[in-house]
Amino acid sequence: MSTAAHDEPGYDGPARLVSGDSSVEVTVRLRGVFQPIDGKYHWHGRVAADPSVGDLARTGASVVLQTTEGEAPARLSDEDPWGRFRVTGTGRPPFEL
């Protein structure tokens, strides 16, 4: 399901957030870019609004983001006015490049 405007690597579609024994089915929109300053690939995006995601984000637990194209460790952070949480990671993303 990789899609991206202007040929930027990315992923829009179904995903799963996993933390310990908990998992939440979500929809995500992800993009990324290689940063030459630190030599790493940085990816980021938003998780569609879901109360269960808020519960995960507030615990501060580590999560793994799984998509149909791969998986990667991720961090959940700031919630936007529409209830979507930001998700970020460094290194190999959970989508094909």
CORUR-V481532 format. One line per field, one symbol per residue. ss: DSSP state (H for helix, E for strand, - for the rest). phi: phi as a letter, one per 30 degrees, with the letter a starting at -180 (. if undefined). Layout:
ss->???
phi->???
This chain:
ss->----HHH--EEEEEEEEEE--EEEEEEEEEEEEEE----EEEEEEEE---HHHHHHHHH---EEEEE--EEEEEEEEEE-----EEEEEE-------
phi->.dbadhiddaabldabcbbidcbbdbbbbbbaadcddcibdcbalbceeaeddedddddiddbcccbdclbadbbcbecddciccdbbabjeddbdc
